[in-house]
Amino acid sequence: MEKKFKWKKLFGTIHPDEYLVVEHNTMYDFKNTLLYTTNLEDVIEFLEQKKWD
């Protein structure tokens, strides 16, 4: 988003709500997001599973 709106970033006019929209879209875009977690054990399990794929 910051690359797309370079001038807005330069002048500090990107509203925090715009960041929330981008974060929401990224979290629920299952084509690009494989894992979203704050639990370290889940990350380790995911990476071990991907190692064998």
C-alpha positions as CSV (number, residue, x, y, z in Angstrom):
1,M,0.0,0.0,0.0
2,E,2.8,2.4,0.8
3,K,4.4,1.8,-2.6
4,K,1.1,2.4,-4.3
5,F,0.5,5.7,-2.4
6,K,4.0,7.1,-2.2
7,W,2.9,10.7,-2.0
8,K,0.4,10.0,0.8
9,K,3.2,8.3,2.7
10,L,5.6,11.1,2.1
11,F,3.2,13.7,3.5
12,G,2.0,11.4,6.3
13,T,-1.6,11.4,5.1
14,I,-2.2,7.6,5.2
15,H,-5.0,7.3,7.7
16,P,-4.7,4.4,10.2
17,D,-8.0,3.0,9.0
18,E,-6.5,2.4,5.6
19,Y,-3.8,0.3,7.3
20,L,-6.5,-1.7,9.0
21,V,-8.3,-2.4,5.7
22,V,-5.1,-3.6,4.1
23,E,-4.3,-5.8,7.1
24,H,-7.8,-7.3,7.1
25,N,-7.6,-8.0,3.3
26,T,-4.1,-9.6,3.7
27,M,-5.2,-11.8,6.6
28,Y,-8.1,-13.2,4.7
29,D,-6.6,-13.5,1.3
30,F,-6.0,-17.3,1.4
31,K,-4.2,-17.3,-2.0
32,N,-1.2,-15.4,-0.5
33,T,-1.5,-16.1,3.3
34,L,-0.5,-19.6,4.4
35,L,-0.4,-19.1,8.1
36,Y,-1.4,-16.4,10.5
37,T,-0.7,-17.1,14.2
38,T,0.9,-15.7,17.3
39,N,1.6,-19.1,18.7
40,L,5.2,-20.2,18.1
41,E,4.3,-24.0,18.4
42,D,1.9,-23.6,15.5
43,V,4.6,-22.0,13.4
44,I,7.0,-24.8,14.2
45,E,4.4,-27.5,13.3
46,F,3.5,-25.7,10.1
47,L,7.2,-25.5,9.0
48,E,7.8,-29.1,9.8
49,Q,4.8,-30.1,7.8
50,K,5.9,-28.0,4.8
51,K,9.4,-29.5,4.9
52,W,7.8,-32.9,3.9
53,D,5.6,-31.5,1.2
